[in-house]
Amino acid sequence: MLLIAGLGNPGPTYAKNRHNIGFMAVDAIARRWGFPAARSRFHAAVSEGAIDTPDGPVRTLILKPQGYYNESGRAVGEALKYLKIDPADLVVFYDEIDLAPGRFRMKAGGGAAGNNGVRSITAAVGPYFRRARLGTGHPGDKDLVHGHVLSDFHKAEMKWIEPLLSACADAAPLLAAGEDEKYQTEVMRLAPAEKLDPRKLARGE
């Protein structure tokens, strides 16, 4: 079984925040593969379905923690333990300020790189899970990071956000098959990232 978790903050106030692109990505996957409406379980909104691969469907649970971003490990850890899923079968989608807007990178294991949601999950299940990192860009000054990640995407940013989310969903069979490098390549083929200035995007330019 595959567990796909998206990071974000619950509720309409945060729905369009940069910090919530992880939620947006897993929602896109759930829509693309016909998952049922989410229900409450493991202190999270969860939906169970399957992603088709050449070797057959892969049973998949999509999970959106309903505590705050920095407490994501509680829900992920509870689900992993109850379902007896190995961390290698956990994929976490989240925003990455150290990647340019529209860039996408897969990574297995490693540190949290300052991301408190990833740090929380690492504390709960260890570092050996798969990370799907969605670039949102750095505001240029570390003192601006907090406001940057908790600010809404501007309408102008939809030109790269929507193709990226669709690509993450359309290429999901590679993710379900464990082909992370091929998944990364296919996502970026489907949604090639332009060179964008995150500071201008943050201003809606």
BELTA-V662558 format. One record per residue. PHI is phi as a letter, one per 20 degrees, with the letter a starting at -180 (none if undefined). D_CENTER is the distance of its C-alpha to the mean C-alpha in whole Angstrom. Layout:
PHI D_CENTER
PHI D_CENTER
This chain:
none 18
d 14
d 12
d 8
d 7
d 4
e 6
r 8
d 12
f 14
n 17
f 18
g 19
d 15
g 14
d 14
f 13
f 11
f 10
d 8
f 6
f 3
g 6
g 7
f 6
f 6
f 10
f 10
f 10
f 12
f 15
f 15
d 16
m 18
f 17
f 19
g 19
f 17
c 19
e 19
a 19
l 18
l 18
b 15
e 14
c 14
b 15
d 17
b 18
b 18
d 17
f 20
c 20
g 24
e 25
o 24
f 21
d 19
f 19
c 15
d 14
d 11
c 10
c 10
g 12
d 14
e 16
f 15
g 12
f 14
d 15
g 12
f 14
f 17
f 15
f 13
f 16
f 18
f 17
f 17
f 21
f 22
e 20
l 22
e 19
f 19
g 16
f 16
d 15
d 11
d 8
d 5
e 2
b 4
f 7
c 9
f 13
e 15
d 14
f 15
g 14
n 13
f 13
b 10
c 11
e 11
b 12
d 14
m 15
o 16
e 16
e 14
l 16
n 16
e 13
f 14
f 11
f 11
f 15
f 15
f 13
f 15
f 18
e 18
c 17
n 18
e 16
e 16
d 13
e 11
d 8
d 6
d 7
d 7
f 10
c 12
n 15
d 17
f 20
o 23
b 24
f 22
f 24
e 22
f 19
g 18
f 20
f 17
f 14
e 16
e 17
f 16
f 16
e 19
g 20
f 21
f 17
f 17
f 18
d 16
f 13
f 14
f 15
f 11
f 10
f 13
f 13
g 9
f 11
f 15
e 14
g 12
g 16
f 16
f 13
f 15
e 18
n 16
e 17
f 14
f 16
f 17
f 14
g 13
f 16
f 16
g 13
f 15
f 18
f 17
c 16
f 18
e 17
e 20
e 21
d 20
e 22
f 19
f 22
f 23
f 20
f 20
e 24
m 23
e 25
